[in-house]
Amino acid sequence: MADFKLADRLATLPPYLFAGIDKVKAEVAARGVDIISLGIGDPDLPTPDFIIEAMKKAVERPANHQYPSYVGMLEFRQEVANWYGRRFGVSLDPKTEVIGLIGSKEGIAHFPLAFVNPGDLVLVCTPNYPVYHIATGFVGGEVQFIPLVEENDYLPDLDAIPAATWDRAKMIFVNYPNNPTAATAPRAFYEKLIGICRKHNVIIAHDTAYTEVYYDENDKPMSILEVEGAKDVTIEFHSLSKTYNMTGWRVGMAVGNASLVAGLGKVKENVDSGIFQAVQEASIVALRDGDDFCRELRAIYRKRRDVVVAALNKVGIACRVPTAAFYIWAKVPAGYGSSAEFVTAVLEKTGVVLTPGNGFGTPGEGYFRISLTVDTHRLEEAVSRIANL
Ligand SMILES: *Cc1c(COP(=O)(O)O)cnc(C)c1O
């Protein structure tokens, strides 16, 4: 048998943090325990019918069976621009400031290839979606983690980063509404970040997949592009995945600074051939006609959030009441040595799968994440099992 050694970039990846939990989950399931998984950030509800119907029509059109344009159909990019205009008051040139993505993960993962050389410094706010630092590592960039802590409302302490670090940095990854903490960022934070990044010539890569999952009209999350000067330094990654329950469809977009968008386009031109055009046509309908659906979806998540927050409070587990994103970020109760210890005990004794906070980075130690992607009845059942631990 040939023995093919993995490339160093894979061989040096940190071990999969949830491997231990997956093993325990398999053992518990084998005992016949009814597992409730609150671990995965994947909407449980189906894509709405009006999008499915648009897809059915689109898939029947032979023109859609050929290679799509690698930057995305102009009609799709135009609809993204319309949506950004309507939702955020942000004006975008669909030809130069919008690119279609095969899910925002694809764009985020490819973006460092366009702008990061080996040895370049990239700042990554953590706890975080792992793609930021792994994609940076793949291209040989140097990652410096910036901690997000409860005392600072899970915003990075920008003043604590020395000027020399800003001078050396090529890029900073920021994500609000945040996964896993569900924190959001106020305008003043973005203003300050943009000021610093313009001064020190640092790219802002903003991941904003959860702007449409919010709980109160007064707490609508913003796009960083709403802020004056943002377009000088920013690319924003967005996605239809969480907004319209379309995680399986693989469609998203990157918008903002034209040269950053073009750089990403140059990578994509050489590694993929764009989003299936039928998916783009259905996505146009989603973006154009989806506002009512989003309102209904928010009402469902609000009910789930309220059920979980109330139940956790009742059993004395402290948690943030999120204003956006479908996660509850909660403190590991006293008596457990670590996030992993608590999550493992809950799984072994109750069959409820939680995500340990440290899986997203060191500052997440002492916390766990609940995903609101199961129905209210199951959420109630899960929390009552935890209460009787
Ligand atoms: C779900 C998620 C995305 C979206 O991923 P897609 O590839 O668009 O499905 C991006 N960033 C974060 C932080 C997420 O949680």
PDBQT file of the ligand as one rigid body, heavy atoms in Angstrom, charges set to zero:
ROOT
HETATM    1  C1  LIG A 401     -23.521  29.725   9.051  1.00  0.00    +0.000 C 
HETATM    2  C2  LIG A 401     -22.405  30.693   9.004  1.00  0.00    +0.000 A 
HETATM    3  C3  LIG A 401     -21.974  31.205   7.791  1.00  0.00    +0.000 A 
HETATM    4  C4  LIG A 401     -22.696  30.883   6.516  1.00  0.00    +0.000 C 
HETATM    5  O1  LIG A 401     -22.161  29.873   5.830  1.00  0.00    +0.000 OA
HETATM    6  P1  LIG A 401     -22.659  29.548   4.351  1.00  0.00    +0.000 P 
HETATM    7  O2  LIG A 401     -21.416  28.999   3.733  1.00  0.00    +0.000 OA
HETATM    8  O3  LIG A 401     -23.099  30.810   3.698  1.00  0.00    +0.000 OA
HETATM    9  O4  LIG A 401     -23.740  28.545   4.475  1.00  0.00    +0.000 OA
HETATM   10  C5  LIG A 401     -20.929  32.113   7.778  1.00  0.00    +0.000 A 
HETATM   11  N1  LIG A 401     -20.368  32.519   8.932  1.00  0.00    +0.000 NA
HETATM   12  C6  LIG A 401     -20.779  32.078  10.116  1.00  0.00    +0.000 A 
HETATM   13  C7  LIG A 401     -20.162  32.623  11.351  1.00  0.00    +0.000 C 
HETATM   14  C8  LIG A 401     -21.804  31.144  10.192  1.00  0.00    +0.000 A 
HETATM   15  O5  LIG A 401     -22.192  30.694  11.390  1.00  0.00    +0.000 OA
ENDROOT
TORSDOF 0
